[in-house]
Amino acid sequence: MKKYQGYFCIMSIVCFTLILKPSNIKAQQKESVDNGYYITYPDKLMLRVFTSQKFAPFTVPSKGEPELNYKTNSKLNLGL
């Protein structure tokens, strides 16, 4: 068993370096950007309408006293 321990260690290192060799790592390579995907309108004023809804009400229970209920002011917001 001991005679195979050194062989196993060397093979593990070789396999590990082959799997993680620098040519396989693509974190630092730059990808080309497809400029046809984006459309710009430099002389136009863009108007966007959006809505959002608040989901923040909560209740704090208490013993012997009424529960404390927190409710948001407005449930639906509209933005331009």
N, C-alpha and C positions, 0 to 999 in steps of 0.2 A: 504494500500500500504506500509506503514511504517513497519508493522509487518513482511512483507516478505523481507524487505531489508537486515536484518541481516542473514536470512536464505540463501538468494541469495549470499551474500558475502562469507559465509562459504562454500557453495557448489561450488562456483567459485574457491576458494583456494584448496579444495579437488580435484576437477577435474584437475586443473593445475598441482598439485603435482603428480597425477597419470599419467598424460600424460608425464611429464618430469622427472620421477623418475630415479635415477642414473643407474639402471640396463638396461634401454633402451638406454642410451647414449653409443655409441661405439667408441668414439673418442680416448679413452685411451687404448683400447684393442688391443693387437698385433695380427695381422693376420699371419698365417703361409705362407711361401714363397714356391712356387713349384719350386724346384731346377731342375726339369726335363725340364723346359721351357728354361733355359739358357744353352748354350753350350760354353765352354771356350777352347781356343787353346793357351796354354801357350808357346809352342815352335814354333809357326808359326808367320810369319810377314804378317800382313794384309794390303792390298792395297785397297784404296777406291778412286773412281773417282766421282767427283761431279761438277755440274755446277750451276751457279747462274746468274740471270739477274737483271740488275739495272733498276728500274722504277722511276728515280728521276728527269727527266727533268721538268723544269717549266718555265713559262713566266711571267715577271713583266710588266704589261701594264703601259704606260705613255701617257700623253697628249702632242701632238705637237712634240714629238721625237719618234724615232724608239723604239719598244719594246725591252726589255732586255730578251734575250733567254738564258737559262742555259741548256746545254746539257752535259750528262755524257761522259767520255772519251771512255769507252767501254761498250757495251750493254750486252755482254756475257762473263762470266769468267769461266775458267776451273781450277779445283784444283785436286791435287793428295795427 
